[in-house]
Amino acid sequence: GSIPLADAASAMAQAVGYELPALKKEAARAEKELSELVRRQGEYERLAAAAEERYVAACDKKGLGTDCSREEIGRRLRESRSLLRATFARVAALCQSEEMGGAVEYYLAYVRHCLEAAARLGADVGAKAAPPDVTADGADRAGKAAKAKGKAKGAKGGE
């Protein structure tokens, strides 16, 4: 009868020596993770409250007031679309009227004049912008070549 008692003692010694410390470590990890999750939950709740405040402020700015639901926004969007169609129709009718014909012709003549002047100015500027002896960075090639020749002659003559 002492064999089962020895096995039980061995099992208890193993539990006390190995399994209980492992369970304590696991419990400590779980508590640490729980505290981290609680901290993150608080952070997310603060972010959600701030986002809700910004949403309400944006709704107030747009004149939606306290009813800032998706349905209200959709209703107002449909309403503004119908008003926009009427506005576009009025503008199109004004543009096609005889009163606007003269203004349109005057504007077209002005645009043509500006384009022609820009083309003439661009051609003149292009011809005067960079003489053949001057590079884009402003260096004078002919002057550099003459200086280099003069230095070469001076070096030969001084020998």
Disulfide bonds with the S-S distance in Angstrom:
Cys59-Cys68 1.41
